[in-house]
Amino acid sequence: MPVDPTAPIEITAYKAVPDFARGHIKDVRLRWALEEIDQPYSVRLIGGIFGEKPEGYLDDQPFGQVPVYKENRITLFESGSILIHIGQKDERLLPRDAEGRGRAISWMIAALNSVEPPLQTLVVIDVFGEDEDWQAGAKAAALPFAKQQIARLSRWLGDREWLEDRFTIGDLVMIHVLRDAQELIAPHANLLAYIERGTSRPAFQRALKAHLEDCAVEELEPA
Amino acid sequence: MPVDPTAPIEITAYKAVPDFARGHIKDVRLRWALEEIDQPYSVRLIGGIFGEKPEGYLDDQPFGQVPVYKENRITLFESGSILIHIGQKDERLLPRDAEGRGRAISWMIAALNSVEPPLQTLVVIDVFGEDEDWQAGAKAAALPFAKQQIARLSRWLGDREWLEDRFTIGDLVMIHVLRDAQELIAPHANLLAYIERGTSRPAFQRALKAHLEDCAVEELEPA
């Protein structure tokens, strides 16, 4: 069981996350990767997704988000960067040859920069635009690009099992990103099956369970 | 002069880009990196930013964007992934030690996933929301997060010259991203000076010139 308070690798996660966001926070990606390679890690819980962060946290994570990754004297931030670092330890996550590595990283960055932003925009419009008079117009303007990106991803995937010829950190991030957009994905049976293939991996199941146990609180009590 | 039609490295770029987007397309990032290390490259122009892409282009770039990078038998996409590949050739772009490399990649991914998306959202609201009744409400909802991210970046930078102790692909992408948001950055003198430091590098100037020469057309003539 990779969660081990004495492990030399430490990640940060939130203690309090509202119900709709649980499972979607980015520490899940690191837990999943570490579970895939049986690498123990400890967790530092830093409070709630909203509100003040602990003293000094912006020095570790300049944008105040999770996760931060510490290993001996190295401090890294941004899940994509940390996954490359972890992947370089173990080819089960990231191939060692230049082409395989480059293709896996291309897909991971596509997930972070070409797929997640338009999906995230829709989440923000849904959550922050609730009952606002701009919601419908903004959503109508944002939807076509998000749909196009999902359709193009589905086109590429076709009947492949993974985005390339084997599971990598590219699939790991893409699948975690796609979980935020079940409604948009519904017309694409191959993407639904792809998400199901990813999330039924035992490593994902263990990672999600550990994440949910850590952020079981809706809101922290005021100090 | 790195642009060389016989070079083994080929990148794609657009021939037609509307005036407001020139200089902001992502092939600039690759040209800049390749200029920094005097690595020759050839350019394949694929038509306009809008409209149909050449036959087969989605097999090289599943989302239909630029740039694609080809080198011998390797095809990569997503500027961030290609910059890691190029950086691994030359430590002037990406340190070789695990910590230096990890920090540089953390900043590059922060630029792609924590800074570019909120800035891009504002660009989209400005461009596609023009004269629309939802523009003001959507902009008011999107601004605070974008301002927060810029303020946190400014806090980190402080009086540093670069994001870490030397120029890396993290600065290269961050500076290219920040050029899209001059108005938001105006209150932060250190960020203005940082962008100026980056864009006054001779390699950036050569890259921008080559990019602008390639996309000097506003719109392609209908076939």
Interface residues (C-beta under 8 A of the other chain):
Chain A: L58 P62 F63 G64 Q65 R73 I74 L76 F77 E78 G80 S81 I82 I84 H85 Q88 A98 E99 G102 R103 I105 S106 M108 I109 A110 L112 N113 S114 E116 P117 Q120 T121 V124 I125 F128 G129 E132 D133 W134 Q135 A136 G137 A138 A141 A142 Q149 R152 L153 R155 W156
Chain B: L58 P62 F63 G64 Q65 R73 I74 L76 F77 E78 G80 S81 I82 I84 H85 Q88 A98 E99 G102 R103 I105 S106 M108 I109 A110 L112 N113 S114 E116 P117 Q120 T121 V124 I125 F128 G129 E132 D133 W134 Q135 A136 G137 A138 A141 A142 Q149 R152 L153 R155 W156
